Amino acid sequence: MLDAIRWDSDLIRRYDLAGPRYTSYPTAVQFHGQVGTFDLFHALRDSRKAQRPLSLYVHVPFCANICYYCACNKVITKDRGRAQPYLQRLEQEIQLIACHLDPAQTVEQLHFGGGTPTFLSHDELRQLMAHLRKHFNLLDDDSGDYGIEIDPREADWSTMGLLRELGFNRVSIGLQDLDPAVQRAVNRLQSLEETRAVIDAARTLQFRSINIDLIYGLPKQTPDNFARTVEEVISLQPDRLSVFNYAHLPERFMPQRRISSSDLPSPAHKLEMLQRTIEQLTAAGYRYIGMDHFALPDDELAIAQEEHTLQRNFQGYTTHGHCDLIGLGVSAISQIGDLYCQNSSDLNAYQNSLASAQLATSRGLVCNADDRLRRAVIQQLICNFKLEFAEIEQQFNIDFQGYFGALWPQLQGMAEDGLIRFERERIEVLPAGRLLVRSVCMVFDAYLEQQNRQRFSRVI
């Protein structure tokens, strides 16, 4: 079964390295400043010609309160008025991008992330969605995959009703941990009742899917108190769960400097948390999709993995990887054909560019033939846990062993360790290797040796 995982402590100790999460290949670390708006316009023109469907990501950076663990691009403010000038520039960006696309290109997927998207008032959310519908071909029959990230402290029944009315049918709820001591240590006090109220509203209003985010490795966490959180979350019966490993990088993310290293659980306790979480979720019927993600067997992600149609992009695992991804807002990333590009991560720079009627594209890259080949290899491994060489050979007109022959000793070593099954025609990631699939993907990453591994989180 695809959901089978075998816990092997020895393998984990040896292969739990720092490395990319592969929401893209090449990763964002390779982006450079030689990519700009001309490249974006060229890619949009190609998208229009090919009539490819679209996936839109909208970044709302504002939060009313700071969570000390957070590594997202955000602006902490109690002043709700700060959203209005941002929305004006965001609407300009929407208009500038949309005029280079064909109105017939349907938006199959839409996702609002942040920050806290529900920082916006109801009127502001209405205004933003109306503007998106005016300039993009959003579906009206509820068949689209339209999701939004929710902080239960910033949402109630009326908020959920508004979101459903505006066309959202998926919600992702940030919960992280329910233990009061942990919540105080990360400055995120949030009750189970608040979370349950939002989920009850989503179910009553017939949202199609509910995801809950958890984080293990936070200050004051223990294997026992995190197991209690997981038990409570299972009782809420979300369709999907994301269980992230907290990466403590205070030198890169200023809010994390408020976390005392002495409060962090030991590596051994982190591993025990993950092992117990997997056991709890598996016993409750959840399938391991890969890369921290679990889903019920009837969820679209689980079905896509069974059918070998699962894909991965900057929004994580998806069934819409065939779409061109358009990122809107500060720091947002687009993937259009072979172009990756990212808006400025500085709010003032983003707003100033659009105030001058210029897009805020600041960096990116254009994939070459080798990038496209390795991207396909990594995607197959990370989504399906196996790779058929013949499919890659046919798609890219190469001899797989001839092209990747230098990697054979590494792959054979992984096979001897029980991480993978390595045969003449294929690679299969074995149950003991599925938690470590990033380590298998890293073998095929041509850029990894040039990179500073400290930029990445560990595999587990």
Kinemage of the C-alpha trace (Angstrom):
@kinemage 1
@onewidth
@group {chain A} dominant
@subgroup {mainchain}
@vectorlist {calphas} color= white
{ca met a 1} P 0.000 0.000 0.000
{ca leu a 2} L 1.131 3.539 -0.732
{ca asp a 3} L 0.478 4.605 2.852
{ca ala a 4} L 2.841 2.034 4.379
{ca ile a 5} L 5.688 3.521 6.433
{ca arg a 6} L 8.270 1.554 8.358
{ca trp a 7} L 10.081 3.413 11.125
{ca asp a 8} L 13.810 2.690 11.028
{ca ser a 9} L 15.738 4.715 13.606
{ca asp a 10} L 19.123 3.761 12.190
{ca leu a 11} L 18.221 4.906 8.675
{ca ile a 12} L 16.773 8.122 10.047
{ca arg a 13} L 19.967 8.917 11.954
{ca arg a 14} L 22.049 8.387 8.825
{ca tyr a 15} L 19.850 10.114 6.243
{ca asp a 16} L 18.197 12.902 8.249
{ca leu a 17} L 20.148 15.648 6.475
{ca ala a 18} L 19.370 19.297 5.786
{ca gly a 19} L 17.917 19.764 2.320
{ca pro a 20} L 15.220 21.369 0.160
{ca arg a 21} L 11.497 20.626 0.419
{ca tyr a 22} L 11.279 20.521 -3.396
{ca thr a 23} L 8.148 22.569 -3.875
{ca ser a 24} L 10.111 23.378 -7.021
{ca tyr a 25} L 13.216 22.254 -8.829
{ca pro a 26} L 15.424 24.180 -9.132
{ca thr a 27} L 14.578 25.575 -5.695
{ca ala a 28} L 14.070 29.259 -4.865
{ca val a 29} L 17.666 29.385 -3.579
{ca gln a 30} L 18.728 29.417 -7.244
{ca phe a 31} L 16.628 32.466 -8.141
{ca his a 32} L 18.657 35.448 -9.353
{ca gly a 33} L 18.090 39.089 -10.211
{ca gln a 34} L 18.555 38.732 -13.966
{ca val a 35} L 14.921 37.634 -14.333
{ca gly a 36} L 12.428 40.489 -14.560
{ca thr a 37} L 9.112 41.671 -15.937
{ca phe a 38} L 10.097 41.106 -19.576
{ca asp a 39} L 10.563 37.392 -18.849
{ca leu a 40} L 7.219 37.323 -17.044
{ca phe a 41} L 5.374 38.961 -19.948
{ca his a 42} L 6.994 36.510 -22.371
{ca ala a 43} L 5.868 33.536 -20.215
{ca leu a 44} L 2.340 34.938 -19.890
{ca arg a 45} L 2.131 35.282 -23.682
{ca asp a 46} L 3.146 31.625 -24.073
{ca ser a 47} L 0.549 30.624 -21.471
{ca arg a 48} L -2.106 32.536 -23.393
{ca lys a 49} L -1.116 30.881 -26.683
{ca ala a 50} L -1.185 27.417 -25.124
{ca gln a 51} L -4.505 28.183 -23.353
{ca arg a 52} L -3.225 26.545 -20.174
{ca pro a 53} L -5.531 26.618 -17.117
{ca leu a 54} L -4.453 28.731 -14.157
{ca ser a 55} L -3.756 28.433 -10.449
{ca leu a 56} L -3.750 31.739 -8.544
{ca tyr a 57} L -1.942 32.341 -5.258
{ca val a 58} L -2.747 35.580 -3.411
{ca his a 59} L -0.472 36.641 -0.537
{ca val a 60} L -1.997 38.709 2.282
{ca pro a 61} L 0.958 39.525 4.561
{ca phe a 62} L -0.766 41.063 7.586
{ca cys a 63} L -1.117 39.515 11.064
{ca ala a 64} L -2.488 41.164 14.195
{ca asn a 65} L -0.160 39.157 16.451
{ca ile a 66} L 3.276 37.616 16.029
{ca cys a 67} L 3.870 33.876 16.394
{ca tyr a 68} L 7.465 33.380 17.456
{ca tyr a 69} L 8.039 30.263 15.319
{ca cys a 70} L 6.865 31.898 12.086
{ca ala a 71} L 9.160 32.115 9.047
{ca cys a 72} L 6.544 33.526 6.645
{ca asn a 73} L 6.696 36.901 4.929
{ca lys a 74} L 4.390 38.959 7.145
{ca val a 75} L 3.690 42.390 8.595
{ca ile a 76} L 2.631 42.504 12.258
{ca thr a 77} L 0.198 45.344 12.930
{ca lys a 78} L -2.951 46.124 14.886
{ca asp a 79} L -3.780 48.843 12.367
{ca arg a 80} L -6.344 47.283 10.007
{ca gly a 81} L -6.094 50.404 7.850
{ca arg a 82} L -2.718 49.255 6.544
{ca ala a 83} L -4.472 46.720 4.337
{ca gln a 84} L -6.148 49.315 2.119
{ca pro a 85} L -3.063 50.734 0.308
{ca tyr a 86} L -1.783 47.172 -0.117
{ca leu a 87} L -5.071 46.076 -1.671
{ca gln a 88} L -4.940 49.011 -4.092
{ca arg a 89} L -1.537 47.859 -5.358
{ca leu a 90} L -2.608 44.213 -5.386
{ca glu a 91} L -5.579 45.127 -7.574
{ca gln a 92} L -3.228 46.963 -9.936
{ca glu a 93} L -1.057 43.853 -10.158
{ca ile a 94} L -4.094 41.678 -10.889
{ca gln a 95} L -5.085 43.992 -13.721
{ca leu a 96} L -1.563 44.207 -15.178
{ca ile a 97} L -1.139 40.422 -15.165
{ca ala a 98} L -4.617 39.559 -16.431
{ca cys a 99} L -4.384 41.734 -19.532
{ca his a 100} L -1.633 39.429 -20.833
{ca leu a 101} L -3.790 36.312 -20.481
{ca asp a 102} L -6.856 35.045 -22.308
{ca pro a 103} L -10.217 35.376 -20.525
{ca ala a 104} L -10.905 31.796 -21.624
{ca gln a 105} L -8.125 30.458 -19.367
{ca thr a 106} L -10.034 29.066 -16.397
{ca val a 107} L -8.783 29.378 -12.826
{ca glu a 108} L -8.913 25.779 -11.595
{ca gln a 109} L -7.185 26.559 -8.308
{ca leu a 110} L -7.152 29.628 -6.061
{ca his a 111} L -5.397 29.961 -2.724
{ca phe a 112} L -5.219 32.862 -0.280
{ca gly a 113} L -2.198 32.617 2.028
{ca gly a 114} L -0.270 34.818 4.374
{ca gly a 115} L 0.077 36.206 6.945
{ca thr a 116} L -3.559 35.983 7.899
{ca pro a 117} L -5.923 36.435 4.931
{ca thr a 118} L -8.876 37.029 7.268
{ca phe a 119} L -7.022 40.062 8.646
{ca leu a 120} L -8.958 41.753 5.832
{ca ser a 121} L -12.439 43.051 6.645
{ca his a 122} L -15.476 41.456 5.055
{ca asp a 123} L -15.840 44.409 2.684
{ca glu a 124} L -12.173 44.153 1.697
{ca leu a 125} L -12.492 40.430 1.005
{ca arg a 126} L -15.590 41.087 -1.113
{ca gln a 127} L -13.778 43.838 -3.016
{ca leu a 128} L -10.708 41.673 -3.666
{ca met a 129} L -12.713 38.676 -4.877
{ca ala a 130} L -14.851 40.898 -7.105
{ca his a 131} L -11.686 42.307 -8.659
{ca leu a 132} L -10.291 38.802 -9.243
{ca arg a 133} L -13.559 37.701 -10.865
{ca lys a 134} L -13.573 40.778 -13.077
{ca his a 135} L -10.103 40.094 -14.471
{ca phe a 136} L -9.782 36.295 -14.282
{ca asn a 137} L -12.085 33.474 -15.331
{ca leu a 138} L -13.024 32.105 -11.912
{ca leu a 139} L -15.397 29.145 -11.923
{ca asp a 140} L -18.914 29.708 -10.579
{ca asp a 141} L -20.061 26.090 -10.232
{ca asp a 142} L -18.016 25.201 -7.121
{ca ser a 143} L -15.887 22.785 -9.175
{ca gly a 144} L -12.702 24.791 -8.606
{ca asp a 145} L -10.172 24.137 -5.857
{ca tyr a 146} L -10.542 27.441 -3.979
{ca gly a 147} L -8.830 27.488 -0.576
{ca ile a 148} L -7.859 29.950 2.127
{ca glu a 149} L -5.673 29.787 5.239
{ca ile a 150} L -7.574 30.440 8.463
{ca asp a 151} L -6.415 31.551 11.898
{ca pro a 152} L -9.356 30.515 14.134
{ca arg a 153} L -8.706 33.577 16.305
{ca glu a 154} L -9.490 35.740 13.259
{ca ala a 155} L -12.626 33.944 12.017
{ca asp a 156} L -16.160 33.173 13.200
{ca trp a 157} L -19.381 31.829 11.691
{ca ser a 158} L -20.054 35.038 9.771
{ca thr a 159} L -16.522 34.992 8.344
{ca met a 160} L -16.933 31.380 7.234
{ca gly a 161} L -20.301 32.198 5.689
{ca leu a 162} L -18.773 35.071 3.748
{ca leu a 163} L -15.897 32.907 2.492
{ca arg a 164} L -18.322 30.237 1.280
{ca glu a 165} L -20.446 32.895 -0.422
{ca leu a 166} L -17.330 34.252 -2.176
{ca gly a 167} L -16.582 30.824 -3.657
{ca phe a 168} L -14.058 29.278 -1.255
{ca asn a 169} L -14.599 25.560 -0.704
{ca arg a 170} L -11.392 24.535 1.120
{ca val a 171} L -9.889 25.803 4.358
{ca ser a 172} L -6.490 25.250 5.942
{ca ile a 173} L -6.510 25.903 9.680
{ca gly a 174} L -3.379 26.842 11.591
{ca leu a 175} L -3.475 25.081 14.950
{ca gln a 176} L 0.176 24.068 15.623
{ca asp a 177} L -0.315 22.837 19.217
{ca leu a 178} L -3.081 22.831 21.831
{ca asp a 179} L -0.965 22.705 24.984
{ca pro a 180} L -1.226 26.044 26.886
{ca ala a 181} L 2.460 26.030 27.911
{ca val a 182} L 3.552 25.545 24.305
{ca gln a 183} L 1.127 28.208 23.112
{ca arg a 184} L 2.485 30.715 25.630
{ca ala a 185} L 6.072 29.906 24.583
{ca val a 186} L 5.283 30.743 20.925
{ca asn a 187} L 2.806 33.584 21.666
{ca arg a 188} L -0.166 31.864 20.042
{ca leu a 189} L -2.974 31.331 22.552
{ca gln a 190} L -5.744 29.452 20.784
{ca ser a 191} L -8.382 27.220 22.328
{ca leu a 192} L -9.695 23.930 21.004
{ca glu a 193} L -13.180 25.454 21.146
{ca glu a 194} L -12.189 28.256 18.737
{ca thr a 195} L -10.821 25.713 16.289
{ca arg a 196} L -13.824 23.410 16.647
{ca ala a 197} L -16.223 26.319 16.004
{ca val a 198} L -14.504 27.141 12.706
{ca ile a 199} L -14.528 23.475 11.644
{ca asp a 200} L -18.201 23.081 12.588
{ca ala a 201} L -18.997 26.151 10.511
{ca ala a 202} L -17.003 24.809 7.551
{ca arg a 203} L -18.848 21.479 7.681
{ca thr a 204} L -22.271 23.076 8.054
{ca leu a 205} L -21.532 25.401 5.125
{ca gln a 206} L -20.354 22.425 3.035
{ca phe a 207} L -16.734 23.355 2.523
{ca arg a 208} L -15.286 20.459 0.546
{ca ser a 209} L -12.053 19.946 2.472
{ca ile a 210} L -10.528 20.892 5.832
{ca asn a 211} L -6.783 20.809 6.499
{ca ile a 212} L -5.158 21.316 9.902
{ca asp a 213} L -1.525 22.375 10.368
{ca leu a 214} L 0.517 21.057 13.298
{ca ile a 215} L 4.169 21.710 14.186
{ca tyr a 216} L 6.410 19.385 16.202
{ca gly a 217} L 9.641 20.549 17.799
{ca leu a 218} L 8.233 23.740 19.373
{ca pro a 219} L 9.396 24.987 22.795
{ca lys a 220} L 7.882 23.212 25.827
{ca gln a 221} L 6.651 20.319 23.684
{ca thr a 222} L 7.067 16.779 24.962
{ca pro a 223} L 6.127 13.495 23.277
{ca asp a 224} L 3.234 13.100 25.722
{ca asn a 225} L 1.694 16.568 25.414
{ca phe a 226} L 2.046 16.549 21.618
{ca ala a 227} L 0.367 13.115 21.485
{ca arg a 228} L -2.588 14.661 23.356
{ca thr a 229} L -2.784 17.438 20.749
{ca val a 230} L -2.774 14.878 17.928
{ca glu a 231} L -5.504 12.890 19.707
{ca glu a 232} L -7.703 16.002 19.953
{ca val a 233} L -7.057 16.847 16.307
{ca ile a 234} L -8.017 13.349 15.178
{ca ser a 235} L -11.328 13.813 16.989
{ca leu a 236} L -11.966 16.840 14.745
{ca gln a 237} L -11.634 14.549 11.672
{ca pro a 238} L -9.932 16.903 9.218
{ca asp a 239} L -9.637 15.602 5.657
{ca arg a 240} L -5.926 16.432 5.595
{ca leu a 241} L -3.173 17.114 8.109
{ca ser a 242} L 0.171 18.826 7.663
{ca val a 243} L 2.631 17.934 10.432
{ca phe a 244} L 5.648 20.191 10.034
{ca asn a 245} L 9.063 19.940 11.623
{ca tyr a 246} L 9.937 23.213 13.374
{ca ala a 247} L 13.275 24.489 12.065
{ca his a 248} L 14.876 26.796 14.636
{ca leu a 249} L 16.831 29.338 12.566
{ca pro a 250} L 16.940 32.500 14.723
{ca glu a 251} L 19.825 33.914 12.691
{ca arg a 252} L 17.470 34.070 9.666
{ca phe a 253} L 14.067 34.719 11.243
{ca met a 254} L 13.976 37.451 13.878
{ca pro a 255} L 10.791 36.341 15.723
{ca gln a 256} L 12.474 33.021 16.536
{ca arg a 257} L 15.009 34.898 18.666
{ca arg a 258} L 12.286 35.151 21.307
{ca ile a 259} L 12.375 31.364 21.689
{ca ser a 260} L 14.864 30.042 24.218
{ca ser a 261} L 16.914 27.163 22.834
{ca ser a 262} L 16.788 25.544 26.274
{ca asp a 263} L 12.993 25.173 25.900
{ca leu a 264} L 13.264 23.207 22.647
{ca pro a 265} L 12.761 19.430 22.760
{ca ser a 266} L 15.809 17.245 22.170
{ca pro a 267} L 16.335 15.610 18.755
{ca ala a 268} L 15.412 12.268 20.330
{ca his a 269} L 12.129 13.686 21.637
{ca lys a 270} L 11.364 15.237 18.247
{ca leu a 271} L 11.796 11.852 16.605
{ca glu a 272} L 9.558 10.257 19.218
{ca met a 273} L 6.887 12.911 18.549
{ca leu a 274} L 6.966 12.157 14.840
{ca gln a 275} L 6.913 8.394 15.352
{ca arg a 276} L 3.960 8.546 17.736
{ca thr a 277} L 2.114 10.976 15.451
{ca ile a 278} L 2.502 8.609 12.507
{ca glu a 279} L 1.251 5.710 14.633
{ca gln a 280} L -1.751 7.725 15.852
{ca leu a 281} L -2.720 8.999 12.405
{ca thr a 282} L -2.243 5.617 10.745
{ca ala a 283} L -4.409 3.952 13.396
{ca ala a 284} L -7.081 6.598 12.739
{ca gly a 285} L -7.122 5.745 9.023
{ca tyr a 286} L -4.970 8.536 7.578
{ca arg a 287} L -2.566 7.824 4.736
{ca tyr a 288} L 0.931 9.225 4.538
{ca ile a 289} L 1.088 11.238 1.314
{ca gly a 290} L 4.684 12.341 1.830
{ca met a 291} L 6.614 15.377 3.035
{ca asp a 292} L 4.679 15.914 6.311
{ca his a 293} L 1.258 15.428 4.689
{ca phe a 294} L -1.476 12.968 5.652
{ca ala a 295} L -4.945 12.523 4.153
{ca leu a 296} L -8.001 10.328 4.521
{ca pro a 297} L -8.246 7.598 1.845
{ca asp a 298} L -11.126 9.316 0.012
{ca asp a 299} L -9.294 12.664 -0.197
{ca glu a 300} L -8.275 13.880 -3.657
{ca leu a 301} L -4.573 13.784 -2.759
{ca ala a 302} L -4.739 10.142 -1.646
{ca ile a 303} L -6.695 9.167 -4.749
{ca ala a 304} L -4.282 11.047 -7.027
{ca gln a 305} L -1.334 9.281 -5.422
{ca glu a 306} L -2.990 5.907 -5.973
{ca glu a 307} L -3.551 6.844 -9.628
{ca his a 308} L -0.019 8.294 -10.048
{ca thr a 309} L -1.362 11.742 -10.975
{ca leu a 310} L -0.218 13.584 -7.831
{ca gln a 311} L 2.001 16.623 -8.454
{ca arg a 312} L 3.887 19.200 -6.427
{ca asn a 313} L 4.354 22.960 -6.779
{ca phe a 314} L 4.915 26.024 -4.598
{ca gln a 315} L 1.585 25.337 -2.879
{ca gly a 316} L 2.740 21.832 -1.903
{ca tyr a 317} L 1.091 18.610 -3.062
{ca thr a 318} L -1.568 19.307 -5.655
{ca thr a 319} L -3.762 17.822 -8.344
{ca his a 320} L -3.306 21.015 -10.392
{ca gly a 321} L 0.371 20.878 -11.298
{ca his a 322} L -0.609 21.131 -14.982
{ca cys a 323} L -1.808 24.696 -14.380
{ca asp a 324} L 0.325 27.801 -14.737
{ca leu a 325} L 0.735 29.207 -11.226
{ca ile a 326} L 0.373 32.981 -10.941
{ca gly a 327} L 1.618 34.473 -7.659
{ca leu a 328} L 0.043 37.793 -6.638
{ca gly a 329} L 1.181 40.016 -3.773
{ca val a 330} L 4.379 40.724 -1.897
{ca ser a 331} L 6.935 37.833 -2.069
{ca ala a 332} L 4.550 35.677 -4.161
{ca ile a 333} L 6.127 33.153 -6.550
{ca ser a 334} L 4.869 32.255 -10.025
{ca gln a 335} L 5.625 29.164 -12.100
{ca ile a 336} L 4.587 29.697 -15.712
{ca gly a 337} L 5.909 27.092 -18.106
{ca asp a 338} L 9.659 27.024 -17.574
{ca leu a 339} L 9.760 30.386 -15.769
{ca tyr a 340} L 9.925 30.802 -12.008
{ca cys a 341} L 9.699 34.385 -10.785
{ca gln a 342} L 9.154 36.052 -7.429
{ca asn a 343} L 7.840 39.447 -6.412
{ca ser a 344} L 9.853 41.647 -4.092
{ca ser a 345} L 9.687 40.446 -0.478
{ca asp a 346} L 9.807 44.022 0.802
{ca leu a 347} L 6.340 45.525 1.245
{ca asn a 348} L 7.395 49.088 0.425
{ca ala a 349} L 9.342 48.012 -2.665
{ca tyr a 350} L 6.369 45.951 -3.846
{ca gln a 351} L 3.921 48.828 -3.381
{ca asn a 352} L 6.271 51.419 -4.899
{ca ser a 353} L 6.792 49.349 -8.056
{ca leu a 354} L 3.067 49.074 -8.644
{ca ala a 355} L 2.540 52.740 -7.768
{ca ser a 356} L 4.770 53.385 -10.790
{ca ala a 357} L 2.613 51.029 -12.909
{ca gln a 358} L 5.446 48.447 -12.914
{ca leu a 359} L 5.223 44.846 -11.795
{ca ala a 360} L 7.254 43.972 -8.689
{ca thr a 361} L 9.160 41.011 -10.183
{ca ser a 362} L 12.548 40.959 -8.452
{ca arg a 363} L 14.154 37.592 -9.177
{ca gly a 364} L 13.652 34.146 -10.667
{ca leu a 365} L 15.059 31.734 -13.221
{ca val a 366} L 14.261 30.062 -16.525
{ca cys a 367} L 14.620 26.273 -16.446
{ca asn a 368} L 17.047 24.730 -18.917
{ca ala a 369} L 16.798 21.220 -20.392
{ca asp a 370} L 18.686 19.631 -17.490
{ca asp a 371} L 16.446 21.430 -14.966
{ca arg a 372} L 13.320 20.123 -16.678
{ca leu a 373} L 14.652 16.566 -16.687
{ca arg a 374} L 15.674 16.571 -13.035
{ca arg a 375} L 12.416 18.300 -12.071
{ca ala a 376} L 10.463 15.422 -13.615
{ca val a 377} L 12.623 12.822 -11.821
{ca ile a 378} L 12.273 14.519 -8.429
{ca gln a 379} L 8.531 15.027 -8.874
{ca gln a 380} L 7.981 11.332 -9.614
{ca leu a 381} L 9.950 10.280 -6.544
{ca ile a 382} L 8.423 12.771 -4.124
{ca cys a 383} L 4.836 12.241 -5.300
{ca asn a 384} L 4.669 8.555 -6.223
{ca phe a 385} L 7.639 7.064 -4.316
{ca lys a 386} L 8.807 5.437 -7.526
{ca leu a 387} L 10.420 6.276 -10.816
{ca glu a 388} L 10.125 4.343 -14.081
{ca phe a 389} L 13.241 5.038 -16.167
{ca ala a 390} L 11.445 4.292 -19.461
{ca glu a 391} L 8.959 7.110 -18.873
{ca ile a 392} L 11.764 9.629 -18.377
{ca glu a 393} L 13.723 8.241 -21.345
{ca gln a 394} L 10.696 8.578 -23.603
{ca gln a 395} L 9.778 12.050 -22.369
{ca phe a 396} L 13.284 13.514 -22.635
{ca asn a 397} L 14.887 11.298 -25.290
{ca ile a 398} L 17.788 10.178 -23.079
{ca asp a 399} L 19.354 6.968 -21.845
{ca phe a 400} L 18.707 7.145 -18.093
{ca gln a 401} L 21.750 5.204 -16.967
{ca gly a 402} L 23.968 7.026 -19.432
{ca tyr a 403} L 22.728 10.416 -18.214
{ca phe a 404} L 22.807 9.694 -14.493
{ca gly a 405} L 25.544 7.046 -14.384
{ca ala a 406} L 27.642 9.069 -11.934
{ca leu a 407} L 24.847 8.739 -9.363
{ca trp a 408} L 24.746 4.920 -9.508
{ca pro a 409} L 27.085 4.339 -6.515
{ca gln a 410} L 24.946 6.597 -4.275
{ca leu a 411} L 21.750 4.905 -5.383
{ca gln a 412} L 23.260 1.456 -4.884
{ca gly a 413} L 24.326 2.493 -1.379
{ca met a 414} L 20.764 3.600 -0.599
{ca ala a 415} L 19.497 0.287 -1.929
{ca glu a 416} L 21.919 -1.656 0.277
{ca asp a 417} L 20.722 0.397 3.268
{ca gly a 418} L 17.088 -0.473 2.554
{ca leu a 419} L 16.045 3.063 1.634
{ca ile a 420} L 15.115 2.213 -1.969
{ca arg a 421} L 14.730 -0.741 -4.315
{ca phe a 422} L 17.081 -0.005 -7.212
{ca glu a 423} L 16.558 -2.071 -10.335
{ca arg a 424} L 17.563 -1.876 -13.990
{ca glu a 425} L 14.255 -0.245 -14.988
{ca arg a 426} L 13.127 1.667 -11.894
{ca ile a 427} L 13.640 3.097 -8.429
{ca glu a 428} L 11.071 2.421 -5.711
{ca val a 429} L 11.224 4.198 -2.354
{ca leu a 430} L 10.647 1.493 0.234
{ca pro a 431} L 8.451 1.908 3.349
{ca ala a 432} L 11.542 2.583 5.490
{ca gly a 433} L 12.635 5.306 3.053
{ca arg a 434} L 9.398 7.200 2.551
{ca leu a 435} L 9.933 9.550 5.471
{ca leu a 436} L 13.369 10.251 3.957
{ca val a 437} L 12.267 10.749 0.336
{ca arg a 438} L 13.867 14.207 0.322
{ca ser a 439} L 17.239 12.520 0.810
{ca val a 440} L 16.597 10.360 -2.273
{ca cys a 441} L 15.593 13.428 -4.295
{ca met a 442} L 18.746 15.242 -3.185
{ca val a 443} L 20.846 12.690 -5.102
{ca phe a 444} L 19.409 14.120 -8.346
{ca asp a 445} L 19.823 17.793 -7.344
{ca ala a 446} L 22.590 19.265 -9.511
{ca tyr a 447} L 22.794 22.448 -7.420
{ca leu a 448} L 22.960 21.040 -3.915
{ca glu a 449} L 26.726 20.891 -3.513
{ca gln a 450} L 26.946 24.609 -4.366
{ca gln a 451} L 24.453 25.563 -1.659
{ca asn a 452} L 24.752 26.340 2.019
{ca arg a 453} L 22.839 23.513 3.716
{ca gln a 454} L 22.116 25.790 6.688
{ca arg a 455} L 19.470 27.476 4.530
{ca phe a 456} L 17.374 24.309 4.651
{ca ser a 457} L 15.500 22.402 7.330
{ca arg a 458} L 16.409 18.823 8.145
{ca val a 459} L 14.496 16.027 6.429
{ca ile a 460} L 12.874 14.978 9.745
